[in-house]
Amino acid sequence: MGKWFVAVAGNIGVGKSSLTGLLSERLDWEPFFEAVTDNPYLADFYDNMRHWSFHSQVFFLSRRLRHQHQLLQRPNSVVQDRTVYEDAEIFARNLYLQGLMAERDYQSYRELYEVLTLLLPPPDLVVYLRASVPTLQSRIANRGRSFERAISIDYLEQLNTLYDEWIDGFESCPVLTLPADNLDFVANPSHLDLIVERILDKLQGQEEVVFP
């Protein structure tokens, strides 16, 4: 095996952090987790999205780009919890479409994102965890973050739509889509085994990856 850079993508609550940790343990890859608890704007953002959207998204973008720069310097394989692309293509775009980020702020954010991502190479593989809204709601409730209690069904549905649109047009690197409604890789080791097998196959150029 060579040095790999794998990123785990997916909606809020889908299990990105859990899968990142499990892959890191199973494959001895270094994990880079999403900056959530240390975002100084996040609780305010969920309380008043219109006012704090730009601030929160710039924080996430800067932290993700810093992580991506750091992980590219590592001598061994790494796995990243959420990609830099999602910050712009899903979350910032959704805020703009909903009128929760001003045109001027959105265009400034996009310019920053597009310039910086030109300077950094893409992952070797994006693992996309796809789940229905009821599954997302259940997992969000189970992890018990107080600032996530106000996330609406409509918000999660819109994010799912944007995720599907993004993945359909994403060409920067290969993508492995996992049906997260039917996979419990935390409680079921055989599901994790299957995911690891498919990831390694995909990294080695085997394109026909079909889940049962």
MDAnalysis code that builds the backbone (N, CA, C; Angstrom):
import MDAnalysis as mda
import numpy as np

u = mda.Universe.empty(636, n_residues=212, atom_resindex=np.repeat(np.arange(212), 3), trajectory=True)
u.add_TopologyAttr("name", ["N", "CA", "C"] * 212)
u.add_TopologyAttr("resid", np.arange(1, 213))
u.add_TopologyAttr("resname", ["MET", "GLY", "LYS", "TRP", "PHE", "VAL", "ALA", "VAL", "ALA", "GLY", "ASN", "ILE", "GLY", "VAL", "GLY", "LYS", "SER", "SER", "LEU", "THR", "GLY", "LEU", "LEU", "SER", "GLU", "ARG", "LEU", "ASP", "TRP", "GLU", "PRO", "PHE", "PHE", "GLU", "ALA", "VAL", "THR", "ASP", "ASN", "PRO", "TYR", "LEU", "ALA", "ASP", "PHE", "TYR", "ASP", "ASN", "MET", "ARG", "HIS", "TRP", "SER", "PHE", "HIS", "SER", "GLN", "VAL", "PHE", "PHE", "LEU", "SER", "ARG", "ARG", "LEU", "ARG", "HIS", "GLN", "HIS", "GLN", "LEU", "LEU", "GLN", "ARG", "PRO", "ASN", "SER", "VAL", "VAL", "GLN", "ASP", "ARG", "THR", "VAL", "TYR", "GLU", "ASP", "ALA", "GLU", "ILE", "PHE", "ALA", "ARG", "ASN", "LEU", "TYR", "LEU", "GLN", "GLY", "LEU", "MET", "ALA", "GLU", "ARG", "ASP", "TYR", "GLN", "SER", "TYR", "ARG", "GLU", "LEU", "TYR", "GLU", "VAL", "LEU", "THR", "LEU", "LEU", "LEU", "PRO", "PRO", "PRO", "ASP", "LEU", "VAL", "VAL", "TYR", "LEU", "ARG", "ALA", "SER", "VAL", "PRO", "THR", "LEU", "GLN", "SER", "ARG", "ILE", "ALA", "ASN", "ARG", "GLY", "ARG", "SER", "PHE", "GLU", "ARG", "ALA", "ILE", "SER", "ILE", "ASP", "TYR", "LEU", "GLU", "GLN", "LEU", "ASN", "THR", "LEU", "TYR", "ASP", "GLU", "TRP", "ILE", "ASP", "GLY", "PHE", "GLU", "SER", "CYS", "PRO", "VAL", "LEU", "THR", "LEU", "PRO", "ALA", "ASP", "ASN", "LEU", "ASP", "PHE", "VAL", "ALA", "ASN", "PRO", "SER", "HIS", "LEU", "ASP", "LEU", "ILE", "VAL", "GLU", "ARG", "ILE", "LEU", "ASP", "LYS", "LEU", "GLN", "GLY", "GLN", "GLU", "GLU", "VAL", "VAL", "PHE", "PRO"])
u.atoms.positions = np.array([
    [0.837, -1.202, 0.000],
    [0.000, 0.000, 0.000],
    [0.868, 1.247, 0.000],
    [0.390, 2.292, -0.705],
    [1.093, 3.555, -0.712],
    [0.564, 4.477, 0.356],
    [0.901, 5.750, 0.221],
    [0.372, 6.764, 1.123],
    [-0.938, 7.267, 0.531],
    [-2.022, 7.164, 1.312],
    [-3.337, 7.541, 0.818],
    [-3.894, 8.714, 1.603],
    [-4.692, 9.508, 0.910],
    [-5.455, 10.598, 1.529],
    [-6.922, 10.332, 1.207],
    [-7.669, 9.890, 2.236],
    [-9.085, 9.567, 2.087],
    [-9.893, 10.546, 2.925],
    [-10.973, 11.078, 2.353],
    [-11.847, 12.010, 3.066],
    [-13.251, 11.425, 3.154],
    [-13.879, 11.555, 4.316],
    [-15.230, 11.045, 4.551],
    [-16.203, 12.221, 4.505],
    [-17.200, 12.121, 3.617],
    [-18.163, 13.197, 3.403],
    [-19.564, 12.737, 3.767],
    [-20.447, 13.695, 4.068],
    [-21.840, 13.359, 4.339],
    [-22.514, 14.372, 5.235],
    [-23.818, 14.275, 5.293],
    [-24.654, 15.230, 5.997],
    [-24.427, 15.194, 7.516],
    [-25.002, 16.150, 8.213],
    [-24.902, 16.240, 9.670],
    [-25.472, 14.977, 10.303],
    [-24.690, 14.350, 11.190],
    [-25.173, 13.198, 11.929],
    [-25.065, 11.865, 11.224],
    [-24.495, 11.832, 10.019],
    [-24.505, 10.593, 9.243],
    [-23.490, 9.564, 9.742],
    [-22.490, 9.998, 10.498],
    [-21.508, 9.063, 11.038],
    [-20.096, 9.268, 10.526],
    [-19.789, 10.452, 10.037],
    [-18.460, 10.725, 9.482],
    [-17.357, 10.549, 10.517],
    [-17.546, 11.145, 11.684],
    [-16.506, 11.072, 12.714],
    [-16.297, 9.640, 13.189],
    [-17.398, 8.906, 13.348],
    [-17.289, 7.512, 13.775],
    [-16.525, 6.684, 12.755],
    [-16.858, 6.849, 11.476],
    [-16.167, 6.079, 10.446],
    [-14.709, 6.508, 10.337],
    [-14.441, 7.788, 10.459],
    [-13.057, 8.267, 10.418],
    [-12.228, 7.603, 11.512],
    [-12.772, 7.560, 12.726],
    [-12.047, 6.935, 13.832],
    [-11.843, 5.451, 13.632],
    [-12.862, 4.764, 13.145],
    [-12.752, 3.322, 12.938],
    [-11.775, 2.980, 11.816],
    [-11.795, 3.750, 10.751],
    [-10.839, 3.514, 9.663],
    [-9.416, 3.770, 10.127],
    [-9.255, 4.797, 10.932],
    [-7.928, 5.092, 11.439],
    [-7.385, 3.960, 12.303],
    [-8.253, 3.367, 13.138],
    [-7.822, 2.245, 13.983],
    [-7.561, 0.996, 13.156],
    [-8.452, 0.698, 12.231],
    [-8.343, -0.539, 11.452],
    [-7.145, -0.518, 10.501],
    [-6.920, 0.632, 9.860],
    [-5.898, 0.705, 8.818],
    [-4.617, 1.396, 9.270],
    [-4.598, 1.838, 10.533],
    [-3.449, 2.560, 11.075],
    [-3.174, 3.838, 10.275],
    [-4.270, 4.541, 9.959],
    [-4.177, 5.834, 9.284],
    [-4.355, 6.935, 10.319],
    [-3.731, 8.070, 10.073],
    [-3.866, 9.198, 11.000],
    [-5.177, 9.924, 10.737],
    [-6.011, 10.139, 11.771],
    [-7.293, 10.828, 11.563],
    [-7.171, 12.339, 11.732],
    [-7.966, 13.056, 10.943],
    [-8.124, 14.498, 11.102],
    [-9.619, 14.762, 11.236],
    [-10.041, 15.149, 12.433],
    [-11.464, 15.283, 12.717],
    [-11.968, 16.690, 12.455],
    [-13.264, 16.767, 12.138],
    [-13.908, 18.037, 11.875],
    [-13.865, 18.927, 13.110],
    [-13.599, 20.226, 12.889],
    [-13.594, 21.185, 13.989],
    [-15.028, 21.593, 14.292],
    [-15.592, 21.020, 15.362],
    [-16.968, 21.354, 15.745],
    [-16.990, 22.066, 17.088],
    [-16.528, 21.393, 18.112],
    [-16.654, 21.946, 19.455],
    [-15.807, 23.194, 19.655],
    [-14.752, 23.381, 18.837],
    [-13.915, 24.558, 19.037],
    [-14.274, 25.700, 18.098],
    [-15.379, 25.579, 17.372],
    [-15.832, 26.686, 16.547],
    [-16.520, 27.721, 17.444],
    [-15.934, 28.893, 17.622],
    [-16.503, 29.865, 18.566],
    [-17.817, 30.471, 18.103],
    [-18.204, 30.201, 16.844],
    [-19.423, 30.792, 16.296],
    [-20.595, 29.821, 16.209],
    [-20.353, 28.525, 16.450],
    [-21.350, 27.537, 16.059],
    [-22.659, 27.657, 16.840],
    [-22.584, 27.781, 18.153],
    [-23.815, 27.907, 18.939],
    [-24.582, 29.168, 18.542],
    [-23.868, 30.267, 18.334],
    [-24.510, 31.503, 17.877],
    [-25.118, 31.320, 16.493],
    [-24.430, 30.573, 15.638],
    [-24.924, 30.333, 14.287],
    [-26.272, 29.626, 14.311],
    [-26.402, 28.581, 15.127],
    [-27.667, 27.867, 15.189],
    [-28.772, 28.721, 15.814],
    [-28.375, 29.707, 16.614],
    [-29.372, 30.602, 17.219],
    [-29.801, 31.710, 16.255],
    [-28.872, 32.151, 15.394],
    [-29.168, 33.234, 14.442],
    [-28.318, 33.034, 13.191],
    [-28.811, 32.183, 12.282],
    [-28.024, 31.802, 11.109],
    [-27.714, 32.995, 10.214],
    [-28.665, 33.890, 10.038],
    [-28.461, 35.024, 9.129],
    [-27.284, 35.894, 9.585],
    [-27.187, 36.107, 10.867],
    [-26.147, 37.001, 11.377],
    [-24.774, 36.340, 11.391],
    [-24.719, 35.040, 11.725],
    [-23.435, 34.393, 11.979],
    [-22.976, 33.435, 10.881],
    [-23.709, 33.334, 9.785],
    [-23.364, 32.348, 8.756],
    [-21.988, 32.574, 8.154],
    [-21.675, 33.789, 7.779],
    [-20.385, 34.067, 7.149],
    [-19.235, 33.768, 8.104],
    [-19.364, 34.211, 9.336],
    [-18.301, 34.000, 10.321],
    [-18.039, 32.504, 10.528],
    [-19.116, 31.742, 10.713],
    [-18.978, 30.320, 10.978],
    [-18.357, 29.593, 9.791],
    [-18.802, 29.928, 8.566],
    [-18.285, 29.246, 7.386],
    [-16.818, 29.593, 7.129],
    [-16.407, 30.806, 7.377],
    [-14.995, 31.160, 7.215],
    [-14.137, 30.402, 8.219],
    [-14.643, 30.247, 9.446],
    [-13.892, 29.463, 10.427],
    [-13.706, 28.032, 9.944],
    [-14.799, 27.384, 9.509],
    [-14.708, 26.008, 9.032],
    [-13.763, 25.894, 7.842],
    [-13.843, 26.835, 6.920],
    [-12.979, 26.788, 5.742],
    [-11.514, 26.912, 6.132],
    [-11.193, 27.845, 6.973],
    [-9.795, 28.033, 7.370],
    [-9.266, 26.824, 8.124],
    [-10.087, 26.246, 9.009],
    [-9.650, 25.071, 9.762],
    [-9.470, 23.862, 8.840],
    [-10.386, 23.685, 7.893],
    [-10.292, 22.551, 6.976],
    [-9.060, 22.669, 6.076],
    [-8.795, 23.859, 5.599],
    [-7.627, 24.053, 4.746],
    [-6.336, 23.869, 5.531],
    [-6.317, 24.313, 6.772],
    [-5.135, 24.084, 7.616],
    [-4.913, 22.582, 7.811],
    [-6.006, 21.847, 8.100],
    [-5.897, 20.403, 8.255],
    [-5.384, 19.752, 6.977],
    [-5.918, 20.204, 5.833],
    [-5.515, 19.587, 4.579],
    [-4.034, 19.832, 4.304],
    [-3.568, 21.029, 4.603],
    [-2.135, 21.311, 4.446],
    [-1.312, 20.426, 5.380],
    [-1.755, 20.283, 6.615],
    [-1.019, 19.474, 7.582],
    [-1.004, 18.007, 7.197],
    [-2.141, 17.488, 6.777],
    [-2.189, 16.060, 6.478],
    [-1.371, 15.704, 5.240],
    [-1.240, 16.649, 4.321],
    [-0.416, 16.376, 3.140],
    [1.069, 16.271, 3.492],
    [1.449, 16.821, 4.638],
    [2.841, 16.728, 5.074],
    [3.148, 15.434, 5.820],
    [2.107, 14.686, 6.187],
    [2.307, 13.466, 6.955],
    [2.955, 12.385, 6.083],
    [3.839, 11.558, 6.665],
    [4.528, 10.531, 5.875],
    [3.661, 9.320, 5.567],
    [2.581, 9.139, 6.338],
    [1.747, 7.954, 6.164],
    [0.329, 8.355, 5.744],
    [-0.517, 7.371, 5.543],
    [-1.884, 7.608, 5.077],
    [-2.705, 8.342, 6.132],
    [-3.679, 9.126, 5.644],
    [-4.526, 9.924, 6.530],
    [-5.974, 9.781, 6.092],
    [-6.896, 9.994, 7.047],
    [-8.330, 9.996, 6.757],
    [-8.920, 11.243, 7.401],
    [-9.684, 11.998, 6.611],
    [-10.203, 13.296, 7.033],
    [-11.712, 13.241, 7.227],
    [-12.162, 13.785, 8.331],
    [-13.588, 13.889, 8.657],
    [-14.142, 15.151, 8.015],
    [-14.896, 14.997, 6.927],
    [-15.498, 16.041, 6.101],
    [-14.457, 16.726, 5.224],
    [-14.830, 16.942, 3.971],
    [-13.939, 17.542, 2.990],
    [-14.068, 19.059, 2.986],
    [-13.059, 19.703, 2.438],
    [-13.113, 21.153, 2.281],
    [-14.188, 21.543, 1.278],
    [-14.492, 20.662, 0.329],
    [-15.489, 20.972, -0.699],
    [-16.887, 21.158, -0.105],
    [-17.206, 20.371, 0.912],
    [-18.550, 20.431, 1.485],
    [-18.850, 21.782, 2.118],
    [-17.842, 22.399, 2.711],
    [-18.056, 23.695, 3.343],
    [-18.628, 24.700, 2.348],
    [-18.069, 24.685, 1.135],
    [-18.516, 25.646, 0.129],
    [-19.693, 25.143, -0.687],
    [-19.581, 23.923, -1.193],
    [-20.562, 23.414, -2.150],
    [-21.890, 23.025, -1.496],
    [-21.871, 22.742, -0.200],
    [-23.099, 22.327, 0.487],
    [-23.558, 23.415, 1.459],
    [-22.761, 23.682, 2.471],
    [-23.244, 24.498, 3.583],
    [-23.304, 25.989, 3.250],
    [-22.231, 26.532, 2.697],
    [-22.280, 27.944, 2.331],
    [-23.286, 28.175, 1.206],
    [-23.319, 27.283, 0.228],
    [-24.281, 27.428, -0.864],
    [-25.717, 27.381, -0.355],
    [-25.995, 26.465, 0.568],
    [-27.337, 26.352, 1.115],
    [-27.735, 27.621, 1.872],
    [-26.816, 28.157, 2.647],
    [-27.107, 29.384, 3.379],
    [-27.415, 30.528, 2.414],
    [-26.662, 30.592, 1.342],
    [-26.904, 31.636, 0.340],
    [-28.258, 31.443, -0.334],
    [-28.570, 30.221, -0.745],
    [-29.835, 29.950, -1.428],
    [-31.039, 30.245, -0.537],
    [-30.871, 30.044, 0.770],
    [-31.958, 30.299, 1.710],
    [-32.035, 31.764, 2.153],
    [-31.155, 32.590, 1.637],
    [-31.147, 33.994, 2.031],
    [-30.525, 34.238, 3.390],
    [-29.744, 33.274, 3.867],
    [-29.116, 33.391, 5.183],
    [-27.665, 33.843, 5.108],
    [-27.167, 34.056, 3.895],
    [-25.853, 34.666, 3.696],
    [-25.998, 35.694, 2.578],
    [-25.539, 36.896, 2.841],
    [-25.675, 37.986, 1.883],
    [-24.862, 37.712, 0.623],
    [-25.317, 38.276, -0.488],
    [-24.626, 38.104, -1.775],
    [-23.157, 38.495, -1.671],
    [-22.875, 39.630, -1.078],
    [-21.495, 40.109, -0.960],
    [-20.647, 39.141, -0.148],
    [-21.181, 38.665, 0.973],
    [-20.441, 37.711, 1.800],
    [-20.211, 36.397, 1.062],
    [-21.247, 35.927, 0.366],
    [-21.119, 34.655, -0.348],
    [-20.070, 34.742, -1.453],
    [-20.077, 35.809, -2.227],
    [-19.102, 35.947, -3.302],
    [-17.680, 36.067, -2.753],
    [-17.515, 36.750, -1.645],
    [-16.189, 36.837, -1.008],
    [-15.737, 35.468, -0.522],
    [-16.661, 34.740, 0.077],
    [-16.351, 33.395, 0.556],
    [-15.959, 32.486, -0.605],
    [-16.741, 32.502, -1.700],
    [-16.450, 31.652, -2.860],
    [-15.088, 31.975, -3.459],
    [-14.758, 33.255, -3.534],
    [-13.461, 33.642, -4.089],
    [-12.323, 33.078, -3.243],
    [-12.457, 33.183, -1.927],
    [-11.447, 32.642, -1.027],
    [-11.332, 31.127, -1.187],
    [-12.464, 30.455, -1.203],
    [-12.495, 28.990, -1.352],
    [-11.861, 28.540, -2.665],
    [-12.243, 29.163, -3.763],
    [-11.765, 28.719, -5.072],
    [-10.265, 28.932, -5.230],
    [-9.748, 30.040, -4.729],
    [-8.314, 30.303, -4.827],
    [-7.524, 29.310, -3.980],
    [-7.971, 29.097, -2.753],
    [-7.220, 28.222, -1.855],
    [-7.258, 26.764, -2.299],
    [-8.403, 26.290, -2.790],
    [-8.471, 24.889, -3.211],
    [-7.663, 24.623, -4.472],
    [-7.392, 25.661, -5.261],
    [-6.511, 25.488, -6.413],
    [-5.086, 25.150, -5.988],
    [-4.715, 25.541, -4.787],
    [-3.342, 25.371, -4.323],
    [-3.089, 24.031, -3.652],
    [-4.164, 23.303, -3.306],
    [-4.012, 22.042, -2.583],
    [-4.541, 20.884, -3.420],
    [-3.822, 19.755, -3.456],
    [-4.302, 18.611, -4.241],
    [-5.520, 17.966, -3.596],
    [-6.370, 17.309, -4.397],
    [-7.570, 16.658, -3.865],
    [-7.218, 15.357, -3.155],
    [-8.179, 14.773, -2.425],
    [-7.954, 13.447, -1.834],
    [-7.779, 12.384, -2.922],
    [-7.286, 11.231, -2.521],
    [-7.240, 10.082, -3.425],
    [-8.619, 9.448, -3.558],
    [-9.461, 9.636, -2.528],
    [-10.806, 9.061, -2.538],
    [-11.700, 9.833, -1.578],
    [-12.923, 10.105, -2.005],
    [-13.964, 10.614, -1.114],
    [-14.939, 9.477, -0.827],
    [-15.153, 9.185, 0.451],
    [-16.148, 8.204, 0.881],
    [-17.388, 8.987, 1.294],
    [-18.458, 8.826, 0.521],
    [-19.690, 9.592, 0.746],
    [-20.715, 8.733, 1.475],
    [-21.014, 9.110, 2.715],
    [-22.043, 8.442, 3.500],
    [-23.386, 9.101, 3.197],
    [-24.296, 8.331, 2.604],
    [-25.600, 8.876, 2.215],
    [-26.686, 8.257, 3.090],
    [-27.529, 9.107, 3.711],
    [-28.578, 8.605, 4.597],
    [-29.836, 9.441, 4.442],
    [-30.982, 8.837, 4.757],
    [-32.252, 9.543, 4.739],
    [-32.354, 10.469, 5.951],
    [-33.290, 11.404, 5.872],
    [-33.469, 12.356, 6.964],
    [-33.851, 11.671, 8.278],
    [-34.765, 10.670, 8.305],
    [-35.056, 10.013, 9.585],
    [-33.819, 9.400, 10.244],
    [-32.934, 8.814, 9.438],
    [-31.692, 8.275, 9.996],
    [-30.837, 9.386, 10.571],
    [-30.716, 10.486, 9.863],
    [-29.931, 11.619, 10.352],
    [-30.500, 12.165, 11.656],
    [-31.826, 12.302, 11.715],
    [-32.464, 12.813, 12.932],
    [-32.194, 11.907, 14.129],
    [-32.288, 10.623, 13.912],
    [-32.057, 9.667, 14.989],
    [-30.635, 9.757, 15.513],
    [-29.681, 9.844, 14.612],
    [-28.281, 9.882, 15.027],
    [-27.922, 11.211, 15.671],
    [-28.507, 12.293, 15.184],
    [-28.287, 13.601, 15.812],
    [-28.819, 13.597, 17.245],
    [-30.010, 13.018, 17.440],
    [-30.596, 12.940, 18.785],
    [-29.739, 12.097, 19.711],
    [-29.201, 11.002, 19.185],
    [-28.414, 10.089, 20.010],
    [-27.117, 10.712, 20.501],
    [-26.514, 11.594, 19.701],
    [-25.234, 12.161, 20.145],
    [-25.438, 13.365, 21.055],
    [-26.628, 13.937, 21.121],
    [-27.008, 14.860, 22.176],
    [-26.299, 16.192, 22.227],
    [-25.936, 16.759, 21.080],
    [-25.358, 18.102, 21.085],
    [-26.494, 19.121, 21.185],
    [-26.469, 19.932, 22.226],
    [-27.598, 20.827, 22.492],
    [-27.842, 21.819, 21.363],
    [-26.762, 22.309, 20.736],
    [-26.934, 23.320, 19.698],
    [-27.482, 22.734, 18.399],
    [-27.590, 21.393, 18.296],
    [-28.137, 20.770, 17.093],
    [-29.629, 20.435, 17.225],
    [-30.207, 20.680, 18.382],
    [-31.612, 20.314, 18.608],
    [-32.570, 21.076, 17.700],
    [-32.178, 22.275, 17.285],
    [-33.079, 23.110, 16.487],
    [-32.973, 22.843, 14.984],
    [-32.120, 21.902, 14.573],
    [-31.970, 21.625, 13.142],
    [-33.273, 21.026, 12.619],
    [-33.819, 21.625, 11.578],
    [-35.127, 21.214, 11.077],
    [-35.023, 20.110, 10.035],
    [-36.158, 19.444, 9.820],
    [-36.247, 18.432, 8.766],
    [-35.976, 19.068, 7.409],
    [-36.546, 20.225, 7.164],
    [-36.364, 20.903, 5.877],
    [-34.890, 21.202, 5.622],
    [-34.175, 21.612, 6.662],
    [-32.759, 21.930, 6.521],
    [-31.967, 20.683, 6.122],
    [-32.229, 19.572, 6.804],
    [-31.528, 18.325, 6.482],
    [-31.875, 17.839, 5.074],
    [-33.142, 17.979, 4.684],
    [-33.552, 17.560, 3.344],
    [-32.861, 18.394, 2.267],
    [-32.772, 19.696, 2.503],
    [-32.104, 20.560, 1.525],
    [-30.629, 20.210, 1.421],
    [-29.990, 19.929, 2.549],
    [-28.587, 19.535, 2.508],
    [-28.413, 18.225, 1.743],
    [-29.313, 17.270, 1.950],
    [-29.238, 16.011, 1.205],
    [-29.324, 16.252, -0.302],
    [-30.222, 17.144, -0.704],
    [-30.352, 17.474, -2.130],
    [-29.064, 18.059, -2.676],
    [-28.468, 18.978, -1.942],
    [-27.220, 19.594, -2.384],
    [-26.073, 18.584, -2.396],
    [-26.070, 17.666, -1.434],
    [-25.043, 16.617, -1.441],
    [-25.138, 15.762, -2.703],
    [-26.344, 15.346, -3.045],
    [-26.512, 14.517, -4.239],
    [-26.091, 15.271, -5.496],
    [-26.440, 16.542, -5.588],
    [-26.046, 17.353, -6.743],
    [-24.523, 17.491, -6.811],
    [-23.910, 17.716, -5.661],
    [-22.449, 17.866, -5.624],
    [-21.754, 16.582, -6.051],
    [-22.178, 15.461, -5.485],
    [-21.544, 14.186, -5.807],
    [-21.737, 13.847, -7.279],
    [-22.905, 14.120, -7.830],
    [-23.172, 13.825, -9.239],
    [-22.210, 14.558, -10.167],
    [-21.784, 15.753, -9.770],
    [-20.902, 16.537, -10.634],
    [-19.453, 16.583, -10.186],
    [-19.120, 15.834, -9.142],
    [-17.769, 15.912, -8.571],
    [-16.801, 15.066, -9.390],
    [-15.717, 15.671, -9.843],
    [-14.762, 14.966, -10.696],
    [-13.318, 15.119, -10.234],
    [-13.102, 15.704, -9.071],
    [-11.732, 15.950, -8.620],
    [-11.007, 14.680, -8.209],
    [-11.766, 13.661, -7.792],
    [-11.176, 12.377, -7.409],
    [-12.279, 11.324, -7.411],
    [-11.936, 10.030, -7.317],
    [-12.973, 8.989, -7.235],
    [-13.828, 9.138, -5.982],
    [-15.071, 8.627, -6.070],
    [-16.021, 8.672, -4.952],
    [-16.560, 7.271, -4.709],
    [-16.617, 6.880, -3.443],
    [-17.279, 5.645, -3.025],
    [-18.491, 6.033, -2.201],
    [-19.701, 5.738, -2.708],
    [-20.935, 6.078, -2.006],
    [-21.396, 4.893, -1.173],
    [-21.630, 5.144, 0.117],
    [-22.064, 4.096, 1.043],
    [-23.493, 4.371, 1.497],
    [-24.380, 3.375, 1.444],
    [-25.768, 3.546, 1.894],
    [-25.848, 3.472, 3.418],
    [-25.714, 4.617, 4.065],
    [-25.561, 4.645, 5.518],
    [-26.813, 4.225, 6.276],
    [-27.995, 4.266, 5.643],
    [-29.204, 3.774, 6.306],
    [-29.086, 2.295, 6.657],
    [-28.375, 1.557, 5.814],
    [-28.316, 0.102, 5.949],
    [-27.001, -0.399, 6.515],
    [-26.129, 0.513, 6.906],
    [-24.824, 0.120, 7.427],
    [-24.661, 0.622, 8.855],
    [-24.383, -0.280, 9.773],
    [-24.089, 0.089, 11.155],
    [-22.654, -0.346, 11.446],
    [-21.714, 0.445, 10.954],
    [-20.300, 0.073, 11.071],
    [-19.769, 0.255, 12.481],
    [-20.516, 0.942, 13.338],
    [-20.094, 1.083, 14.729],
    [-20.381, -0.190, 15.522],
    [-21.580, -0.734, 15.369],
    [-21.997, -1.902, 16.150],
    [-21.754, -3.218, 15.442],
    [-21.567, -3.193, 14.138],
    [-21.463, -4.428, 13.360],
    [-20.098, -4.495, 12.676],
    [-19.147, -5.270, 13.218],
    [-17.802, -5.349, 12.630],
    [-17.798, -5.834, 11.187],
    [-18.768, -6.673, 10.815],
    [-18.791, -7.167, 9.435],
    [-19.088, -6.045, 8.454],
    [-19.888, -5.049, 8.880],
    [-20.155, -3.902, 8.021],
    [-18.881, -3.069, 7.831],
    [-18.123, -2.909, 8.907],
    [-16.849, -2.189, 8.791],
    [-15.886, -2.955, 7.893],
    [-15.857, -4.265, 8.027],
    [-14.997, -5.082, 7.162],
    [-15.325, -4.840, 5.693],
    [-16.608, -4.806, 5.382],
    [-17.047, -4.600, 4.001],
    [-16.625, -3.228, 3.500],
    [-16.785, -2.217, 4.329],
    [-16.410, -0.861, 3.941],
    [-14.907, -0.769, 3.689],
    [-14.116, -1.333, 4.585],
    [-12.656, -1.308, 4.417],
    [-12.258, -1.997, 3.118],
    [-12.870, -3.139, 2.846],
    [-12.567, -3.863, 1.611],
    [-12.878, -3.013, 0.385],
    [-14.034, -2.357, 0.389],
    [-14.427, -1.549, -0.760],
    [-13.524, -0.325, -0.923],
    [-13.119, 0.278, 0.190],
    [-12.214, 1.426, 0.121],
    [-10.883, 1.031, -0.487],
    [-10.325, -0.063, -0.026],
    [-9.031, -0.507, -0.544],
    [-9.133, -0.896, -2.014],
    [-10.230, -1.533, -2.393],
    [-10.445, -1.854, -3.803],
    [-10.476, -0.588, -4.645],
    [-11.206, 0.404, -4.168],
    [-11.358, 1.651, -4.926],
    [-10.015, 2.375, -5.049],
    [-9.242, 2.387, -3.983],
    [-7.938, 3.046, -4.017],
    [-6.991, 2.364, -4.999],
    [-7.187, 1.079, -5.180],
    [-6.322, 0.323, -6.084],
    [-6.877, 0.264, -7.506],
    [-7.897, 1.074, -7.783],
    [-8.363, 1.239, -9.143],
    [-9.463, 0.320, -9.592],
    [-10.084, -0.418, -8.678],
    [-11.199, -1.282, -9.045],
    [-12.474, -0.441, -9.013],
    [-13.025, -0.158, -10.184],
    [-14.115, 0.794, -10.315],
    [-15.485, 0.209, -9.991],
    [-15.701, -1.077, -10.236],
    [-17.024, -1.642, -10.045],
    [-17.232, -1.995, -8.584],
    [-17.761, -1.052, -7.829],
    [-17.987, -1.227, -6.408],
    [-19.484, -1.158, -6.158],
    [-20.096, -2.287, -5.820],
    [-21.545, -2.347, -5.623],
    [-21.822, -2.928, -4.245],
    [-22.627, -2.215, -3.471],
    [-23.000, -2.706, -2.150],
    [-24.282, -3.508, -2.232],
    [-24.381, -4.555, -1.408],
    [-25.617, -5.351, -1.402],
    [-26.791, -4.547, -0.873],
])
